[in-house]
Amino acid sequence: MFAEIITIGDELLIGQVIDTNSAWMGRELNMIGIEVVRITSVRDRSLEITDAIDTAMKRVDIILVTGGLGPTKDDITKQTLCEYFHTELVFSEKVFENIKRLLSGRIPMNKLNKGQALVPKDCLVINNRVGSASISWFERDSKILVSMPGVPQEMKTVMTEEIIPRLREKFDVDVIIHKTFAVKNYPESVLAEKLELWEKALPDCIKLAYLPKPSIVRLRLTGRGADKKILNAVILQEAEKLSEILGEDIFDEFDLPIEALVGNLLKDKGLSIATAESCTGGTIASRLTSIAGCSEYFKGSVVAYSNEVKMNLLGVSAETLNAHGAVSKETVVEMAKGAMKALKTDCAVATSGIAGPGGGSIDKPVGIVWIAATYQNKIVTLKQETDKGRELNIKRACNNALLLIQKLIKEENSPLKKRIIL
């Protein structure tokens, strides 16, 4: 069963609002065996909306439309749908009562709010429990079109409570199962080459996708079929083959961000962590603290952008800075030790580098980042090279730092050699 999502609004196309609805809807639909084959965004223009719907009707079974249902004049979705389905707007007392309930004591009723009780005549109208814009469910030639509000919380509520249950009841769909592996130490092209023979031998019901991130490649196995038990068995078999090929370079099979994996590891071992960051500017700390419950293991961070802060707060010696510079193995080692001492933690990570686009030299070009991780009396370092642009340089450094501390803690009884990740 296939679906298409159409989002409506000029604000989406000029970048004023980011479309988060489609990603959420795609995940939820996939979980019930409905595959989204296309996402289309159009302006608040009747002809463009009609063209998008007409094209979608020719290739999918389900069309989910969000946006353009507000009380103002630029919201034209309802009128456009009436034209497309050859019907008219009529006043719904049921919808009006819902609007009065929602506005009561907060917003005075006016003709614009009352106008939202006008709904397409020849469709199933579903009340919106958390908003004034109702939902319209149309059916034509065994195809379904559902028009929903674009406000994310309203869309998610009506999808969860009304639309998804109705779709599950109406359609007999295939089972779709995903299994994701996070892989380190491989550029995407090198990993693809290593997995070429295995990938070619995958059963027809299994598809492989490469999802690269800075210094990490996620591999997603997707199985599609009628029998969930058989599909699970096939995916498990292929996962075992993949594990034999990549071994410890697979560091996660639950599709969690690396900061969550590090957090879980710290909690399991009862450890605390601090960060000392120069070129990453507190980004590692931000990612660690984005995980709920991080107060159990995260103590704090020192963003030491200047040499003065490196010396005064982290105890980096002037001799080290003079001899080796701020971007050096020696400096990040002292930064990591200093953070662990100052914040009284069990482990720490430190970064110092040249994120770009300027500031590089022949000896230390843009893109070079030194990273150190320390745990108890152990210290490991990593030299990141190759300029990918400022944003990606910082993201790679953060991922590499988190991977480094994860590996160090896991292998506390064995030495970890310095590694350069390209």
N, C-alpha and C positions, 0 to 999 in steps of 0.2 A: 504494500500500500504506500502510495507516494503523496507528498504534500508540498505545497509552495507557500511561502510567507510573503505577504505584500505589506510593506510599511509605508505609511502616508504622512508627508509633512515636509515643507520646505526646510525646516530647522534641521532635519536629518541630512539633507543634501549639502547644506552649507557648513556642516560641522559644528553647529551651535549645540546640538544635542547628539549624544552617541547612542546608537541603536543597541541597547542591551537586551531588548525584548526577543529578538530573533535567536540569539545564542541560547537564552533560557528555554524558549519554545522548542528549539531543535533538540536540546537534551531531553526534555520531557517527552516529546513525541517519539524519539528514538527508543526510550525505555518501554514504550507500549507497542513497538514494532512498526511504527510509521516513519518512513524515511523522508526527510526534507531534501528535495532535489534542487531547489533554487530559492534564493531570497532576493526580492526586488524592492527597491525604494523609489517612490515617485513623489512628485510635487503635489500640492493641493490644487490640482487641475483636473477637471472632470474627464476630459478626453484621455489624459495620461493614465488616470485610474482605470477607466474603461478598457483601454488597450492592454494594460497589465493583467486585468481580470480575464479578458477574452483570450489572451495568449496562455495564461495558466490553465484555463478550462480545457484547453486542447491537450495538455500533457500530464495533468495530475488528477487525483481523485478528490483531494481536499485542499481548499484554499483558505488560509487564515489571514485576515486583514486586520491591521491595528492602526489606529489614529484617525484624525479628522472627524471626531464625534462630539466635539465640545459645543458650547452654546453660542460661540461667536460666528460671524459671517464667513470667516475663512475656512470653517469646518463644513465640508460639503460632501462627506462620504455617504451619508444617508440618502441625500437627494440623488447622488450619482448611482447608487445601488437601485433605487427605485426606477430610474431610467433604464438601467441595464436589464432588470428583471420585469420590466413593463408593469409596474404597479405604482402605488401612490402612498404618500404619507397620511396617516390617520392618527387621531388623538387616542392615547392609551391611558385609561383611568388607573390601571394597575401600575404603570410606570410612573404616572404623576404622583400617586400615593408614596411610592418609593422615594421620589425626589423630595417631596415635602418632609418625609421622615429624616432624610439625610441633611436637609438644610435647616431644619427646625432649631431655633435658638442660636443659629450661627450666621446664616446669610439670608437676607430678605429675599422673598420670592419676587421675581420680575418676569417680564415676557420672554427674556432669553432663557432663563431657567425653565419656565413653563414649556417653552418650545422644544425642550429635550424630551418631552413626553410624546412628541410626534414620532411615529415609528413606521417602517414599511408595512403595508397592509398584508401582503401575501408572503409571510415568513413566520417562523417561530421566534417570538420575542422573549428574551430571558432577562430578568431584572438583574441589575448590578448591585450586589449587597454593599459594596464599599464606595460606590460612585454614582453619579447622576446619569451617566451615559449607558443606555441599555445595550444588550447584545442582540444582533440579528443573525438568525440561522436560516440560510436559504438552501433549497435542494432543487437541482435541475439535472435531468438525464443521468441519474445515479451519482452526480457530483454534489459536493457540499461546499458552501462558502459561508464562513463565519466572520462577522464583522465585530470587532471588539475595541474598547478604548485603548489609547496608546500609553496612558499612565501606567508605568510598570507594575505598581502594587495592585492596581485594579485588574490589569490583564492577567497577572499571576493568580489572583483570587478566582476570577471567572474560569480560567483555564483549568485550575485544580478542582474546583467544586462543580463545574457544569460541563465544560467542553470535553475534557479528556474522558470523564465517565461515559458521556454520550457516544464519543467516537469508539471507545472500547466495546460498547454494547452493539454498535451498528456494524462494525467491520470485523471480519475474521482475518487477522494479520499474522505474518511470520514472526518468529522469535529472532530478535537481534541481540547478540551478546558481544561485549567488548572486553578485551584484556589488554592492559597497557603496561609496558616495561620502560623504565627510565635507565638509559645507558650513558656511561661516562667514558672518557678517554678516546672517543672516536669522532672525527669529523663525519658529516652525513655521507659524503661520497665514499669514504673508506669503509664505513659501516655497511653501506649498500653492497659494496664489492665483496666484503667478507660473507654476507648473508645471501649472495646471489643464488647459489645452488639450492639452499634451503627454501628461499622464497619461490623459486621456480617450481618446486615440488609441492607447494601448498595445495590442499584440496580446493576444488572449485567453490566450496561454500565458505572459504576463509579468504579474507583480503588483508593485506598488510599496508599500513600507512606510516610514513616517516614524518615525525613532528619535531623539527629541530628547535632548540633553544640555545642560547650562548653556553657552550661547553657541555651541553646535554642534548641527547637525542631521545625522544620518546618514540617507542614503537607500539603501534596500536594494532592488535589483531581483532578483526571484526568477523564474527560468524553469523550467518543468516540461514534459517531453515525452519521447518515445521516442528521438529522435535527438539525440545530444549535439552533433554538428557543426552541425546546423541551429539548435539552441538557442543555441549560442555565437555564431553569426552574428547572430541576432536581438538578443541582448543587446548585442553590440558596436555594432550599428546604433543601438539606443536610447541607449546610452551616449554615442555621438557627438552625438546630438541634444541630450542633456542638457548636455553640455559646451558646445555652442554657446549654450545659454540662459544658463548660469551662469558660464561662463568661469573666471576666477581665484578665484571664490568657492568652487570645489571645490579643497580643499587636500590631499585624500588619496583614493586609489582602492584602497587595500590593507587597509582596516579596521584600521589600527594606531592605538593611542592617540597623542594629540598629543605626549606626552613622548617616545615612541619616534621620532616624526618629527623632533622637535627634536634628539634625540640623534644620529640618523643624519646630519642636516644638519651638526651640529658635527663629527662624525667625518670626514665627507667633506671638509670645509674645513680640518680640523686646528685647530679653535678650542676654547677653554676657556670655561667659564661659571661664574658665582657667582650666588647669590640674596641679596637683603636683604629680609626679610619682617617686616611688623608684623602686620596683621590676619590674614594667611594662616598665621602661626605655624609656618613651616617646611614647609608642605604642598607647595609647589612643589619644594623640595629633595627631599622624600620621593618625589614622583612621578618626578623625574629619576633618582634613585638606585634606583628600582624596576626600572630597565632594566639587564639584564646588560651588562657592558662599559662602564658609565658612568664608571669611573675614568679612561677615556681623555680625557674632556672636562669632568667636573664636579670643581671644586676645593673648594667648600665653601659654607657659608651663614652669615649672621648673622641671627638672629631678634631683631630690635630692637623689642621691644614698648614699651619705655619711651623717653622722650625722652633720658634719660641715656645709654642704649646707642646711640641714634641719633647722639648727639653724640660720645661717647667712642670708639666703635668704627668708625663710618662717616663721621665728620667732618661731620655735618650742623651747620650753624652755629646758634648761639642766636638770631641775628638773623632767620634764616629761620623758625625755629619760633615766635618771638614775633610776627612780622609775618603769617605765613600759617597757622600751626598745623601739627600733625603730619599731618593729612589734607589734603594740598595737592599740587598739581603741583610746586611748588618743592621741597618736602621729598623726594618720591620721586625727583626728578632727582638731588638730592645723595646720597640713599641708594644709588642705582644706581652713580653715579660712585665713591662711597666703597667699595662692595663690590668694584668692578673694581680699584680701587687697592690696597685692603687685601689682597685675595686674588690679585692679579696675574693677572687673566684678560683674555681678549679681549672678553668681553661680560658683561652682567649684567642681571637684572631686579629690580625693587623694587616692593613693595606697601605701602600704608598706607590704612586705611579704617575704617569703622564697620560691623562685621559684624552687630551686634545681639545680642539684641533691644533692649537699651538703649544709652544713650550718644549718641543723636542729638540734633540741635538743628534749629532752623528753617533756619539757613544750611547745616548739614551733617547731613542726615537719615540715619537708618539705611539702609544699603545702598550708600552712596556709597563708592567705592574708587578711589583714584588709583593708576595703574600706570605705571611707567617702564621702558623698555628702552634699553640703551646698547650700542653696538658701535663700537669704536675711537673716533672723534671724533663719532659720530652719536648723537643722543638723540631718542626719540619717547615720547609719553605718551598715555595713554588714561584717560578718566573713565568709570567704571562707575557706573550709577545704577539705581534701582528695587530695592526690598527684596523678596527672595524667601524670607526666613528665613535664619538664620545659616548653616546648612549649605550651602544653595545659593548664598548670597552668596560664601562662601569658594571653593566649587567654580568658580563663574563667574569669580572673580578669577584663580584658578590657570589656567583654560583661556585666558582673555584674555591673561594674561601670556605664556604659552607661544606663543599665536598671534602676539602682538606681536613677540617676539624672532625667531620663524621668518620673519615677513614682512620684518623689518628686515634680517636677514642675506641673505635672498634678493634684496632690492632694494637692495643696498649702493651701487649706482651711481645710484640715483634717490631723491629725497626722499620721505619717508612722512609724510603729513599726520596730524595728530591726528584720531582718530575716536572717537565716542561710540557704544558698543554698548548698545542698550536691553535 
